[in-house]
Amino acid sequence: MQENVKFNINTNAHYRENSFKTKKIFEEIKDMNKHQLRDIVVVILKYLDPHIPYSDDAVELLMLTAAAESNLGEYVKQSGGGPARGIFQVEKATEKDIMNRYLGVPHRAELKAKIEKLAGDPPPGIDPLMFDLDYQIALARCFYRMKPGALPTVISVMGRPTYDSIVRMAKYHKKYFNTYLGKATVKGTVKKYCDLVA
């Protein structure tokens, strides 16, 4: 089995420049800090607004998705040699579908341009799906935006989502993101969210 590749948002990052901003390529093999990740998710979702309206429900769902798919950023490369990459384990085929079918229509041209800025112009061998956290967050939000109906409502008590809210998010993630083909379970995703995020 192929070793998973890990990265950390906290320490010893190396930097490279592109036309949009400095990109961080993470090297450390420790868990991502959940508070810093949440801060980045908030910034990127507000960056996508008003094209995709910002909501706290979307922030929480992306945090749960990252916990379920990669142990909150512990792994950025699918084990066993699979094609999924990044903290949300998005495949190239999914990226292409989002860029073409969702963002490729004329009335979303401005949104597409904003998201393409996040990826910048990476050199050969640097896959934004693996190394560009902001781009990964934007794609994951677009993915959920493509699905019918509203996002699951998150009700919080004393700053923490209720158990029922977590279950609703886990069911939504399983239905639309991980799907029946994936290995995630609602019970397992709830546990990962409680252990890694809540």
N, C-alpha and C positions, 0 to 999 in steps of 0.2 A: 504493500500500500504506500502511495506517495505521501511524504510528509506534508502536513499543512504548513502554510507560511503565515506567520503572525506579525502584527505590528502594534506599536503603542503610540498614543497621541501625546504622551507626557515627556519623554526624554530622548536626547541624542538624535534628533531628526536632522537629516541632511536636506539641503535646499537647492532648488533649481528655479530659474526665472523663466517666465513666458510673458506673452503680451498682456495677460490679464492680472496676474498676481504671482506672488511666490508660492510654489507648490511644495508640500512636505512629503517626503518619501520616508516612511517610518521603518525603523530597523529593529527596535527593541522587541523582545518576545515576552511581553507582559500584557495584562488585560488593559483595555481602554478605559479611561476614567469616565464613568457614566455622566457625571455632571458636565464635563467638558464636551462630551459628545452631544448631550442635550442642548448645550449652548450653540453648538454648530448647526444642529438641526433647526433650531429656532431661527437663526440668522438666514439660513438658506431658504426656509419656507417663507420667511418675510420677503426675501429677495424675489421669490416667484410671484408674490402678490402684486397686483390684483389679478394677474392672468390665472393663477390658481389661488383662490382666497386662503389666507392664513387661518389656521385653527389650532387650538390646543389639542383637539382630538387627533389631528393628523400628526402632531409631534409625538404623542403617546403611542400611536400605532406604529410609527417608524422606529421608535425605541424598542417596542415589543418585537418588531420584525427583525431588527438587528440582533436582539437577544436570541431569537429562535433560530435564525439562519447562520450566525457566526459566533455565538457566545459573546455578543456585544463587541465584535471586532477582533476577537482573539484569532480568528482565521480569515484570511482574505483570498485563499485559493482552495478550491474544493478538493477534499481528500479523494484518493483513488484515481486521480487524473481527470476528474470531471471538468466540464467547461465553465462552471459558475465561478464568479469572482467578486471580490469586495465584501463589505460588511453585510450586504443584503444578498449576496450570492446570486447576482444577476448574470445571466448567460448572454453571449453575443447576439444570439437570435432574438432574445427579448429586447436588448438594446436597439437592434435594427427595427423591430416592430414598433417600439415607442417613437423612434426618430422618424420613421416613414409614415406609419398609419395614424399616429396621434399628433405628432408635431409637424408632419409634412403637409398639412393643409394650410391654405392661404391665411385663414383668420388666426392661426397660431404662429405666424412667422416671427412675431416679436418674442414670444416665449421661447421658440426654438433658438433664436439668436442668443438669448440670455443664457440658455443652457449650454450652447456650444462654447460660449465664453468661459464657462466653468471648466470645460475640458481643455481649452487652450489649443496649443499646437505641440503635442508631446513628441519627443524624439522617438526614433525606432526602438522598440523593446519596452517602452513605457506605456502600459495599458491603463487608460483612465478608469476603467472598470475596477482595477485593482488598486491604483495609487491615488486617485483623485477623490477624496472623501466628499467634497462638496458636489461633484458631478454625480456620484453614487446616490446621494441624498435626493437630488433633483430627479433622477430617473425613477427612484423608488416612489417618490410622490406622484410622478406622472403615471406610473403603473397603476397605482390605486385610483387615480383620477379617471382612468379609462373604464373602471368597473361601474356597474349600474348601482343606483341608489346612493344614499348618504353613508359616510363613514360611521362606525359604531360610536355612540355617544359615551363619553367617559365622565362618570360622576365621581368627584373626589370628596373625601372626608379628611379634614385636617391635612390637606396637601397631598394625600395619597389616593389613587384610584381604588374604588371599592372592588371587592372580589368579583362581583357580577360584571363590572365593567371590564376587568381583565379577561374574564371568560368570553365576553362578547368580542373583544379584540382578537383573542386567540382563535375563535371560530371564524371570524372574518379573514384573518391571515391564512388559516388552513384552507378555506374555500377558494380564495382568489389568488393568493401568493404562492403558498406551498403546494396546493391542490392535492387531489387524491393520489397523484403520482409521487408526491414527496414523502419523506420519512417522518416529518414532524407530526406530533399529535397535539390535540388541544390541551390535554393534561400536562404534557411535557413542556409546551410553550408557556402555560401559566406558571409552571414551576421555574422555568428559566427567567421569566419576567420578574417574578417575586425574588429570586435569588440575585439577579444581576442588575435590575433597574429600580425596583420599588424601594 
